[in-house]
């Protein structure tokens, strides 16, 4: 059975300051580094085989700390990058108006960026790749908040708007999804946004 553990990179200064981040940013703050340490400790009880990570530096740092502790390889994938917000990268969310963009919630995009439909397609390609290549592995996937909400929301047939607004993925939280023929839909979410090990009781357990 394929088991995928999804996590988000540690908190960054730009997260706290509500700044739109690009792929090259890696300003993990003190809390983010502490979150990574707690994630490493939590993952000691998981028999991981490999890590797949976004190639963004903030994800690389997160993945590398787990890799060093578990002594397992990392594969970096552009498919796991955060939604590209193009010319708005570096701006505060309060400075921009998403409603001024052409298109609806799913198709609107910042100049030189991508829309949520394109993000969803990346997520689907990634899941298809893993489910075809790996059958009996436990894999850690390190990515970003919006990307993970879109990917997980798509699996449970949630609209893109609801995925963004109604799902939440904390920094360094864990979500476990098992893929196998015994499940009617081909997979089952075992737990979503587990955060207790981070000292945060906000987590949703699905039995």
Residue frames as a rotation matrix with the C-alpha (Angstrom) as fourth column:
UNK 1
0.570 0.821 0.000 0.00
0.821 -0.570 0.000 0.00
0.000 0.000 -1.000 0.00
UNK 2
-0.358 -0.653 0.667 1.25
0.621 -0.700 -0.351 3.46
0.697 0.289 0.657 -0.89
UNK 3
0.469 0.436 -0.768 1.24
0.865 -0.402 0.300 5.89
-0.178 -0.805 -0.566 2.03
UNK 4
-0.162 -0.471 0.867 1.75
0.571 -0.761 -0.307 9.61
0.804 0.446 0.393 1.44
UNK 5
0.215 0.118 -0.969 2.51
0.905 -0.398 0.152 11.92
-0.368 -0.910 -0.193 4.34
UNK 6
0.203 -0.063 0.977 2.07
0.640 -0.747 -0.181 15.56
0.741 0.662 -0.111 3.33
UNK 7
0.200 -0.141 -0.970 3.65
0.854 -0.461 0.243 18.45
-0.481 -0.876 0.029 5.19
UNK 8
0.860 0.058 0.507 4.09
0.300 -0.861 -0.411 22.17
0.412 0.506 -0.758 4.64
UNK 9
-0.128 -0.982 0.137 7.43
0.503 -0.184 -0.845 23.93
0.855 -0.039 0.518 5.07
UNK 10
-0.254 -0.059 -0.966 8.26
0.951 -0.197 -0.238 25.71
-0.176 -0.979 0.106 8.33
UNK 11
0.746 0.630 -0.214 6.91
0.611 -0.776 -0.156 29.20
-0.265 -0.014 -0.964 8.97
UNK 12
-0.251 -0.816 0.521 8.72
0.918 -0.370 -0.138 32.10
0.306 0.444 0.842 7.29
UNK 13
-0.715 -0.071 -0.695 9.03
0.370 -0.882 -0.291 35.81
-0.593 -0.465 0.657 8.00
UNK 14
-0.911 0.378 -0.165 6.96
-0.353 -0.507 0.786 36.51
0.213 0.775 0.595 4.88
UNK 15
-0.386 0.806 -0.449 4.18
0.594 0.589 0.547 34.25
0.706 -0.055 -0.706 6.16
UNK 16
-0.243 0.241 -0.939 3.95
0.917 -0.259 -0.304 36.32
-0.317 -0.935 -0.158 9.32
UNK 17
-0.679 -0.115 -0.725 4.14
0.037 -0.992 0.123 39.62
-0.733 0.056 0.677 7.40
UNK 18
0.323 0.912 0.254 1.46
0.283 0.163 -0.945 38.44
-0.903 0.377 -0.205 4.91
UNK 19
-0.075 -0.470 -0.879 3.81
-0.774 -0.528 0.349 38.86
-0.628 0.707 -0.325 1.96
UNK 20
0.920 0.386 -0.063 3.25
-0.319 0.646 -0.694 36.91
-0.227 0.659 0.717 -1.26
UNK 21
0.148 -0.934 0.327 6.24
-0.377 0.252 0.891 34.59
-0.914 -0.255 -0.314 -1.62
UNK 22
0.467 -0.108 -0.878 8.11
-0.870 0.120 -0.478 33.41
0.157 0.987 -0.037 -4.68
UNK 23
0.908 -0.074 -0.413 9.89
0.033 0.994 -0.106 30.16
0.418 0.083 0.904 -5.40
UNK 24
0.078 -0.995 -0.056 13.30
0.288 0.076 -0.955 31.45
0.955 0.058 0.292 -4.28
UNK 25
0.159 0.017 0.987 12.38
-0.718 -0.684 0.128 32.68
0.677 -0.729 -0.097 -0.79
UNK 26
0.195 -0.166 -0.967 13.78
0.467 0.882 -0.057 30.94
0.862 -0.440 0.250 2.31
UNK 27
-0.491 -0.361 0.793 13.43
-0.423 -0.697 -0.579 33.29
0.762 -0.619 0.190 5.28
UNK 28
0.184 0.507 -0.842 12.44
0.516 0.679 0.522 30.70
0.837 -0.531 -0.136 7.86
UNK 29
0.179 -0.086 0.980 11.90
-0.649 -0.759 0.052 32.38
0.740 -0.645 -0.192 11.21
UNK 30
-0.707 -0.520 0.479 12.67
-0.689 0.354 -0.632 31.06
0.159 -0.777 -0.609 14.69
UNK 31
0.018 0.806 0.591 9.25
-0.711 0.426 -0.559 29.48
-0.703 -0.410 0.581 15.02
UNK 32
0.713 0.249 -0.655 9.62
-0.687 0.437 -0.581 27.82
0.142 0.864 0.482 11.62
UNK 33
-0.237 -0.888 -0.394 12.95
-0.618 0.451 -0.644 26.26
0.750 0.091 -0.655 12.57
UNK 34
-0.695 0.059 0.717 11.44
-0.650 0.374 -0.661 25.00
-0.307 -0.925 -0.222 15.83
UNK 35
0.433 0.902 0.003 8.50
-0.764 0.369 -0.529 23.54
-0.478 0.226 0.849 13.90
UNK 36
0.389 -0.367 -0.845 10.92
-0.670 0.517 -0.533 21.62
0.633 0.773 -0.045 11.70
UNK 37
-0.707 -0.679 0.198 12.64
-0.607 0.438 -0.663 20.16
0.363 -0.589 -0.722 14.77
UNK 38
-0.340 0.673 0.657 9.30
-0.641 0.345 -0.686 18.98
-0.688 -0.654 0.314 16.12
UNK 39
0.626 0.525 -0.577 8.37
-0.778 0.362 -0.514 17.52
-0.062 0.770 0.635 12.73
UNK 40
-0.169 -0.789 -0.591 11.63
-0.662 0.535 -0.526 15.54
0.731 0.302 -0.612 12.69
UNK 41
-0.830 -0.127 0.543 10.82
-0.537 0.446 -0.716 14.13
-0.152 -0.886 -0.438 16.12
UNK 42
0.125 0.970 0.209 7.25
-0.722 0.233 -0.651 13.25
-0.680 -0.070 0.730 15.09
UNK 43
0.596 0.124 -0.794 8.47
-0.767 0.380 -0.516 11.43
0.237 0.917 0.322 11.99
UNK 44
-0.512 -0.825 0.240 10.81
-0.859 0.482 -0.173 9.17
0.027 -0.295 -0.955 13.95
UNK 45
-0.379 0.429 0.820 7.94
-0.287 0.788 -0.544 6.70
-0.880 -0.441 -0.176 14.34
UNK 46
0.742 0.610 -0.277 7.21
-0.428 0.114 -0.897 6.64
-0.516 0.784 0.346 10.59
UNK 47
0.031 -0.709 0.704 9.03
0.373 0.662 0.650 4.17
-0.927 0.243 0.285 8.35
UNK 48
0.678 0.227 -0.699 9.72
-0.421 -0.660 -0.622 6.59
-0.602 0.716 -0.352 5.50
UNK 49
0.453 -0.486 0.747 11.35
0.707 0.707 0.031 5.36
-0.543 0.514 0.664 2.29
UNK 50
-0.512 -0.557 0.654 11.87
0.840 -0.482 0.247 8.60
0.177 0.676 0.715 0.36
UNK 51
-0.076 0.441 -0.894 11.06
0.416 -0.801 -0.430 12.31
-0.906 -0.405 -0.123 0.43
UNK 52
-0.172 0.074 0.982 9.61
0.929 -0.319 0.186 14.32
0.327 0.945 -0.014 -2.43
UNK 53
-0.032 0.063 -0.998 9.95
0.656 -0.751 -0.068 18.07
-0.754 -0.657 -0.017 -2.02
UNK 54
0.958 0.226 0.177 9.31
0.287 -0.753 -0.592 21.33
-0.001 0.618 -0.786 -3.79
UNK 55
0.103 -0.979 0.176 12.59
0.924 0.029 -0.381 22.83
0.368 0.202 0.908 -4.97
UNK 56
0.584 0.123 0.803 11.81
-0.098 -0.971 0.220 26.07
0.806 -0.207 -0.555 -3.12
UNK 57
-0.434 -0.900 0.043 14.53
-0.160 0.030 -0.987 26.72
0.887 -0.435 -0.157 -0.53
UNK 58
-0.324 0.352 0.878 12.07
-0.941 -0.221 -0.258 26.89
0.103 -0.909 0.403 2.39
UNK 59
0.819 0.573 -0.025 10.88
-0.572 0.819 0.041 23.39
0.044 -0.020 0.999 1.49
UNK 60
0.368 -0.772 -0.518 14.42
-0.079 0.529 -0.845 22.15
0.927 0.351 0.134 0.85
UNK 61
-0.535 -0.571 0.622 15.51
-0.634 -0.215 -0.743 23.12
0.558 -0.792 -0.247 4.36
UNK 62
0.181 0.714 0.677 12.50
-0.957 0.287 -0.046 21.32
-0.227 -0.639 0.735 5.83
UNK 63
0.902 0.196 -0.386 13.07
-0.337 0.876 -0.344 18.20
0.271 0.440 0.856 3.74
UNK 64
0.107 -0.962 -0.251 16.82
-0.249 0.218 -0.944 18.11
0.963 0.164 -0.216 4.37
UNK 65
-0.386 -0.221 0.896 16.40
-0.906 -0.095 -0.413 18.08
0.176 -0.971 -0.163 8.14
UNK 66
0.596 0.646 0.476 14.11
-0.687 0.718 -0.113 15.06
-0.415 -0.259 0.872 7.90
UNK 67
0.808 -0.321 -0.495 16.43
-0.235 0.594 -0.769 13.39
0.541 0.738 0.404 5.40
UNK 68
-0.208 -0.953 0.222 19.44
-0.611 -0.050 -0.790 13.77
0.764 -0.300 -0.571 7.69
UNK 69
-0.241 0.181 0.954 17.59
-0.929 0.241 -0.280 12.20
-0.281 -0.953 0.110 10.59
UNK 70
0.643 0.627 0.439 16.07
-0.460 0.775 -0.433 9.34
-0.612 0.077 0.787 8.59
UNK 71
-0.455 -0.888 0.058 19.02
-0.381 0.253 0.889 8.84
-0.805 0.383 -0.453 6.21
UNK 72
0.111 0.552 0.826 16.74
0.708 0.539 -0.455 8.66
-0.697 0.636 -0.332 3.18
UNK 73
-0.756 -0.487 0.437 16.97
0.644 -0.437 0.627 10.34
-0.114 0.756 0.644 -0.24
UNK 74
-0.016 0.708 -0.706 15.14
0.092 -0.702 -0.707 13.45
-0.996 -0.076 -0.055 -1.43
UNK 75
-0.494 -0.040 0.869 13.77
0.869 0.011 0.495 14.03
-0.030 0.999 0.029 -4.92
UNK 76
-0.542 0.268 -0.797 12.93
0.046 -0.937 -0.346 17.63
-0.839 -0.224 0.496 -5.80
UNK 77
-0.404 0.508 0.761 10.03
0.910 0.304 0.281 18.37
-0.089 0.806 -0.585 -8.12
UNK 78
-0.995 0.092 0.038 8.81
-0.082 -0.973 0.218 21.59
0.057 0.213 0.975 -9.74
UNK 79
-0.338 0.929 -0.153 5.32
0.249 0.245 0.937 20.05
0.907 0.279 -0.314 -9.64
UNK 80
0.110 0.343 -0.933 5.29
0.958 0.215 0.192 20.68
0.266 -0.915 -0.304 -5.87
UNK 81
-0.867 -0.468 0.171 5.97
0.423 -0.873 -0.243 24.41
0.263 -0.139 0.955 -6.08
UNK 82
-0.394 0.721 -0.570 3.58
0.420 -0.410 -0.810 26.95
-0.817 -0.559 -0.142 -4.58
UNK 83
0.550 0.660 0.512 1.06
0.804 -0.252 -0.538 28.68
-0.226 0.708 -0.669 -6.85
UNK 84
-0.569 -0.797 0.203 3.02
0.817 -0.522 0.244 31.20
-0.089 0.305 0.948 -8.94
UNK 85
0.477 0.771 -0.422 1.67
0.731 -0.615 -0.296 34.69
-0.488 -0.167 -0.857 -8.32
UNK 86
0.295 -0.302 0.907 3.90
0.889 -0.260 -0.376 36.29
0.349 0.917 0.192 -10.92
UNK 87
-0.283 -0.455 0.844 4.26
0.322 -0.874 -0.363 40.06
0.903 0.169 0.394 -10.68
UNK 88
0.589 0.558 0.585 2.58
-0.366 -0.461 0.809 40.18
0.720 -0.690 -0.068 -7.27
UNK 89
0.477 -0.511 -0.715 5.38
0.761 0.647 0.046 38.28
0.439 -0.566 0.697 -5.54
UNK 90
-0.643 -0.757 -0.120 6.81
0.687 -0.500 -0.527 40.50
0.339 -0.421 0.841 -2.79
UNK 91
-0.480 0.560 0.675 3.59
-0.358 -0.828 0.432 42.46
0.801 -0.034 0.598 -2.31
UNK 92
-0.907 0.312 0.283 1.52
-0.224 0.212 -0.951 42.42
-0.356 -0.926 -0.122 0.85
UNK 93
-0.648 0.721 0.245 -1.83
0.760 0.592 0.270 40.67
0.049 0.361 -0.931 0.43
UNK 94
0.116 0.712 -0.692 -3.49
0.651 -0.581 -0.489 43.91
-0.750 -0.394 -0.531 1.56
UNK 95
-0.438 -0.388 -0.811 -1.93
-0.269 -0.804 0.530 45.72
-0.858 0.450 0.248 -1.41
UNK 96
-0.981 -0.007 -0.192 -3.56
-0.185 0.309 0.933 43.57
0.053 0.951 -0.304 -4.07
UNK 97
-0.146 0.986 0.080 -7.12
-0.737 -0.055 -0.674 43.01
-0.660 -0.157 0.734 -5.22
UNK 98
-0.786 -0.185 0.590 -7.77
0.113 0.896 0.430 39.55
-0.608 0.405 -0.683 -6.61
UNK 99
0.137 0.958 0.250 -11.19
0.571 0.130 -0.811 40.61
-0.810 0.254 -0.529 -7.88
UNK 100
0.368 -0.034 -0.929 -9.61
-0.529 -0.830 -0.179 43.03
-0.765 0.557 -0.323 -10.36
UNK 101
-0.728 -0.682 0.076 -8.11
-0.366 0.479 0.798 40.14
-0.580 0.553 -0.598 -12.32
UNK 102
-0.155 0.658 -0.737 -9.89
-0.968 0.050 0.248 38.78
0.200 0.752 0.629 -15.38
UNK 103
-0.453 0.067 -0.889 -11.68
-0.137 0.980 0.143 35.46
0.881 0.187 -0.435 -15.09
UNK 104
0.680 0.723 0.123 -13.45
-0.300 0.121 0.946 33.69
0.669 -0.680 0.299 -12.25
UNK 105
0.670 -0.398 0.626 -11.98
-0.681 0.006 0.732 32.40
-0.295 -0.917 -0.267 -8.99
UNK 106
0.642 -0.373 0.669 -10.50
0.252 0.928 0.276 29.33
-0.724 -0.009 0.690 -10.69
UNK 107
0.513 -0.368 0.776 -9.12
0.858 0.196 -0.474 30.89
0.023 0.909 0.416 -13.87
UNK 108
0.956 -0.168 0.239 -7.92
-0.147 -0.984 -0.102 34.36
0.252 0.062 -0.966 -12.87
UNK 109
0.447 -0.870 -0.206 -4.18
0.894 0.426 0.140 34.84
-0.034 -0.247 0.968 -12.72
UNK 110
0.569 -0.430 -0.701 -1.62
-0.035 -0.864 0.502 37.52
-0.822 -0.261 -0.507 -11.96
UNK 111
0.833 -0.334 -0.442 0.48
-0.519 -0.190 -0.834 38.59
0.195 0.923 -0.332 -14.97
UNK 112
-0.090 -0.902 -0.422 3.28
-0.666 0.370 -0.648 36.04
0.741 0.222 -0.634 -15.49
UNK 113
-0.540 -0.030 0.841 1.67
-0.766 0.432 -0.476 33.78
-0.349 -0.901 -0.256 -12.88
UNK 114
-0.859 0.317 -0.403 -0.62
0.033 0.819 0.573 30.77
0.512 0.479 -0.713 -12.90
UNK 115
-0.107 0.899 0.425 -4.22
-0.865 -0.295 0.407 30.11
0.491 -0.324 0.809 -11.95
UNK 116
-0.166 0.086 0.982 -5.70
-0.828 0.529 -0.186 27.51
-0.535 -0.845 -0.017 -9.63
UNK 117
0.886 0.461 -0.038 -6.71
-0.392 0.705 -0.591 25.22
-0.246 0.539 0.806 -12.49
UNK 118
0.448 -0.810 -0.378 -3.05
-0.423 0.180 -0.888 25.01
0.788 0.558 -0.262 -13.50
UNK 119
-0.397 -0.532 0.748 -2.05
-0.909 0.114 -0.401 24.32
0.128 -0.839 -0.529 -9.89
UNK 120
0.371 0.638 0.675 -4.62
-0.677 0.683 -0.273 21.53
-0.635 -0.356 0.685 -9.77
UNK 121
0.901 -0.069 -0.429 -3.19
-0.325 0.550 -0.770 19.98
0.289 0.832 0.473 -12.93
UNK 122
-0.125 -0.991 0.039 0.28
-0.690 0.059 -0.721 19.93
0.713 -0.117 -0.692 -11.35
UNK 123
-0.275 0.093 0.957 -1.16
-0.891 0.348 -0.290 18.17
-0.360 -0.933 -0.013 -8.31
UNK 124
0.753 0.634 0.176 -2.86
-0.500 0.725 -0.473 15.56
-0.428 0.268 0.863 -10.47
UNK 125
0.586 -0.625 -0.516 0.31
-0.422 0.308 -0.853 14.88
0.692 0.717 -0.083 -12.43
UNK 126
-0.389 -0.780 0.490 2.23
-0.828 0.064 -0.556 14.40
0.403 -0.622 -0.671 -9.20
UNK 127
0.017 0.484 0.875 -0.30
-0.762 0.573 -0.302 11.99
-0.648 -0.661 0.378 -7.69
UNK 128
0.908 0.322 -0.268 -0.50
-0.415 0.614 -0.671 10.03
-0.052 0.721 0.691 -10.95
UNK 129
0.199 -0.930 -0.309 3.28
-0.607 0.131 -0.784 9.74
0.769 0.343 -0.539 -11.03
UNK 130
-0.527 -0.445 0.724 3.56
-0.850 0.253 -0.463 8.44
0.023 -0.859 -0.511 -7.46
UNK 131
0.244 0.711 0.659 0.64
-0.663 0.618 -0.421 6.01
-0.707 -0.335 0.623 -7.70
UNK 132
0.894 0.035 -0.447 2.05
-0.400 0.515 -0.758 4.54
0.204 0.856 0.475 -10.92
UNK 133
0.123 -0.967 -0.224 5.69
-0.463 0.144 -0.875 4.27
0.878 0.211 -0.430 -9.78
UNK 134
-0.838 -0.446 0.315 5.34
-0.447 0.232 -0.864 3.44
0.312 -0.865 -0.394 -6.08
UNK 135
0.007 0.868 -0.497 3.02
-0.187 0.489 0.852 0.77
0.982 0.087 0.166 -4.72
UNK 136
0.686 0.205 -0.698 4.26
0.536 0.507 0.675 -0.21
0.492 -0.838 0.238 -1.25
UNK 137
-0.475 -0.876 0.084 6.24
0.647 -0.413 -0.640 2.81
0.596 -0.250 0.763 -0.06
UNK 138
0.551 0.520 -0.653 5.77
0.803 -0.543 0.245 5.43
-0.228 -0.659 -0.717 2.62
UNK 139
-0.272 -0.602 0.751 6.66
0.839 -0.531 -0.122 8.82
0.472 0.597 0.649 1.19
UNK 140
0.009 0.204 -0.979 6.95
0.651 -0.744 -0.149 12.25
-0.759 -0.636 -0.139 2.78
UNK 141
0.033 0.084 0.996 5.83
0.897 -0.442 0.008 15.10
0.441 0.893 -0.090 0.51
UNK 142
-0.244 -0.214 -0.946 7.06
0.697 -0.717 -0.017 18.58
-0.675 -0.663 0.324 1.43
UNK 143
-0.332 0.209 0.920 5.23
0.823 -0.411 0.391 21.44
0.460 0.887 -0.036 -0.25
UNK 144
-0.980 -0.049 0.193 3.26
0.002 -0.972 -0.235 24.65
0.199 -0.229 0.953 0.28
UNK 145
-0.696 0.718 -0.023 -0.05
-0.042 -0.074 -0.996 25.76
-0.717 -0.692 0.082 1.77
UNK 146
0.040 0.770 -0.637 -2.11
-0.819 -0.340 -0.462 26.66
-0.572 0.540 0.617 -1.31
UNK 147
-0.399 -0.241 -0.885 -0.72
-0.798 0.567 0.206 23.79
0.452 0.788 -0.419 -3.37
UNK 148
-0.992 -0.016 -0.128 -1.54
0.048 0.878 -0.476 21.21
0.120 -0.478 -0.870 -0.69
UNK 149
-0.444 0.894 -0.057 -5.04
-0.247 -0.184 -0.951 22.60
-0.861 -0.409 0.303 -0.18
UNK 150
0.065 0.438 -0.897 -5.71
-0.982 -0.130 -0.135 22.31
-0.176 0.889 0.422 -3.91
UNK 151
-0.622 -0.390 -0.679 -4.24
-0.558 0.829 0.035 18.80
0.549 0.400 -0.733 -4.16
UNK 152
-0.966 0.258 0.010 -6.09
0.163 0.639 -0.752 17.42
-0.201 -0.725 -0.659 -1.13
UNK 153
-0.297 0.902 -0.313 -9.29
-0.453 -0.421 -0.786 19.23
-0.841 -0.091 0.534 -2.02
UNK 154
-0.175 0.179 -0.968 -9.19
-0.973 0.117 0.198 17.78
0.149 0.977 0.154 -5.51
UNK 155
-0.906 -0.213 -0.367 -8.87
-0.177 0.976 -0.127 14.25
0.385 -0.050 -0.921 -4.15
UNK 156
-0.733 0.662 -0.155 -12.04
0.485 0.350 -0.802 14.67
-0.476 -0.663 -0.577 -2.09
UNK 157
-0.363 0.593 0.719 -13.91
0.860 -0.084 0.503 16.38
0.358 0.801 -0.479 -4.95
UNK 158
0.225 0.345 -0.911 -13.96
0.680 -0.725 -0.107 19.79
-0.698 -0.596 -0.397 -3.31
UNK 159
0.841 0.108 0.530 -14.19
0.486 -0.579 -0.655 22.85
0.236 0.808 -0.539 -5.54
UNK 160
-0.163 -0.961 0.222 -11.10
0.732 -0.269 -0.626 25.00
0.661 0.061 0.748 -5.89
UNK 161
-0.087 0.187 0.978 -12.79
-0.346 -0.927 0.146 27.85
0.934 -0.326 0.146 -4.04
UNK 162
0.866 0.447 0.223 -13.79
-0.372 0.278 0.886 25.63
0.334 -0.850 0.406 -1.13
UNK 163
0.563 -0.738 -0.373 -10.35
0.725 0.657 -0.206 23.99
0.397 -0.154 0.905 -1.10
UNK 164
-0.370 -0.743 0.558 -8.70
0.391 -0.669 -0.632 27.38
0.843 -0.016 0.538 -0.65
UNK 165
-0.271 0.326 0.906 -11.18
-0.580 -0.806 0.116 28.83
0.768 -0.494 0.408 1.83
UNK 166
0.652 0.688 0.318 -12.35
-0.675 0.335 0.657 25.80
0.346 -0.644 0.683 3.82
UNK 167
0.732 -0.520 -0.440 -9.20
0.572 0.820 -0.016 23.69
0.369 -0.240 0.898 4.15
UNK 168
0.735 -0.595 0.326 -6.21
-0.658 -0.743 0.127 24.74
0.167 -0.308 -0.937 6.20
UNK 169
0.674 -0.632 -0.382 -2.73
0.535 0.774 -0.338 23.27
0.509 0.024 0.860 6.23
UNK 170
0.938 -0.347 -0.021 -0.52
-0.208 -0.608 0.766 24.47
-0.279 -0.714 -0.642 9.10
UNK 171
0.291 -0.927 -0.235 3.23
-0.812 -0.110 -0.574 24.80
0.506 0.357 -0.785 8.77
UNK 172
-0.691 -0.717 -0.094 4.87
-0.612 0.650 -0.450 21.40
0.384 -0.253 -0.888 9.40
UNK 173
0.096 0.781 0.617 1.51
-0.822 0.412 -0.394 19.73
-0.562 -0.469 0.682 10.04
UNK 174
-0.919 -0.384 0.093 0.98
-0.283 0.803 0.525 16.18
-0.276 0.456 -0.846 8.76
UNK 175
0.256 0.951 -0.172 -1.72
-0.880 0.155 -0.449 14.70
-0.401 0.267 0.877 6.57
UNK 176
-0.731 -0.499 0.466 -1.73
-0.322 0.854 0.409 10.97
-0.602 0.149 -0.784 5.81
UNK 177
0.368 0.794 -0.484 -3.40
-0.881 0.131 -0.455 9.53
-0.298 0.594 0.748 2.72
UNK 178
-0.469 -0.448 0.761 -3.26
-0.212 0.894 0.395 5.81
-0.857 0.024 -0.514 1.94
UNK 179
0.016 0.401 -0.916 -3.75
-0.997 -0.062 -0.045 4.54
-0.075 0.914 0.399 -1.61
UNK 180
-0.875 -0.312 0.370 -4.91
-0.307 0.949 0.074 0.98
-0.374 -0.048 -0.926 -2.23
UNK 181
-0.724 0.590 -0.358 -7.43
-0.200 0.317 0.927 -1.21
0.660 0.743 -0.112 -4.00
UNK 182
-0.617 0.506 -0.602 -9.22
0.766 0.560 -0.315 -1.99
0.177 -0.656 -0.734 -0.73
UNK 183
-0.574 0.411 -0.709 -10.60
0.152 -0.797 -0.585 1.55
-0.805 -0.443 0.395 -0.66
UNK 184
0.268 0.796 0.542 -13.71
0.738 0.192 -0.647 2.16
-0.619 0.573 -0.536 -2.85
UNK 185
0.964 0.086 -0.251 -12.33
-0.055 -0.860 -0.507 5.49
-0.260 0.503 -0.824 -4.07
UNK 186
0.624 -0.781 0.009 -8.78
0.381 0.294 -0.877 4.17
0.682 0.550 0.481 -4.38
UNK 187
-0.576 -0.799 0.174 -7.54
0.215 -0.354 -0.910 6.04
0.788 -0.487 0.376 -1.33
UNK 188
0.584 0.719 -0.376 -8.48
0.631 -0.110 0.768 7.11
0.511 -0.686 -0.518 2.19
UNK 189
-0.047 -0.535 0.844 -7.45
-0.327 -0.790 -0.519 10.12
0.944 -0.300 -0.138 4.26
UNK 190
-0.015 -0.047 -0.999 -6.32
0.731 0.681 -0.043 8.76
0.683 -0.730 0.024 7.63
UNK 191
0.269 0.179 -0.946 -5.72
0.800 -0.589 0.116 12.13
-0.537 -0.788 -0.302 9.25
UNK 192
0.313 -0.016 0.950 -5.70
0.730 -0.636 -0.251 15.72
0.608 0.771 -0.188 8.08
UNK 193
0.170 -0.317 0.933 -3.59
-0.208 -0.937 -0.280 18.61
0.963 -0.147 -0.225 9.38
UNK 194
0.671 -0.040 -0.740 -2.25
0.663 0.478 0.576 16.85
0.331 -0.878 0.347 12.49
UNK 195
0.206 -0.567 0.798 -0.63
-0.112 -0.823 -0.556 19.50
0.972 0.025 -0.233 14.69
UNK 196
0.968 0.250 -0.008 -0.66
-0.017 0.098 0.995 18.16
0.250 -0.963 0.099 18.25
UNK 197
0.457 -0.867 -0.198 3.06
0.887 0.429 0.169 17.40
-0.062 -0.253 0.966 18.12
UNK 198
-0.270 -0.518 0.812 3.65
0.574 -0.763 -0.295 21.08
0.773 0.386 0.504 17.30
UNK 199
-0.825 0.046 -0.563 1.89
0.507 -0.379 -0.774 22.17
-0.249 -0.924 0.289 20.47
UNK 200
-0.705 0.656 -0.271 -1.26
-0.707 -0.680 0.193 23.09
-0.058 0.328 0.943 18.57
UNK 201
-0.605 0.512 0.610 -4.47
0.018 0.775 -0.632 21.17
-0.796 -0.371 -0.478 19.20
UNK 202
0.261 0.737 -0.623 -6.08
-0.692 -0.307 -0.654 22.24
-0.673 0.602 0.430 15.91
UNK 203
-0.846 -0.441 -0.300 -6.13
-0.520 0.556 0.649 19.05
-0.120 0.704 -0.700 13.88
UNK 204
0.237 0.957 -0.168 -8.83
-0.962 0.208 -0.175 17.06
-0.132 0.203 0.970 12.16
UNK 205
-0.779 -0.448 0.439 -8.83
-0.433 0.890 0.142 13.29
-0.454 -0.079 -0.887 12.64
UNK 206
0.094 0.782 -0.617 -10.76
-0.980 0.181 0.081 11.17
0.175 0.597 0.783 10.16
UNK 207
-0.565 -0.221 0.795 -11.62
-0.488 0.867 -0.106 7.65
-0.665 -0.448 -0.597 11.25
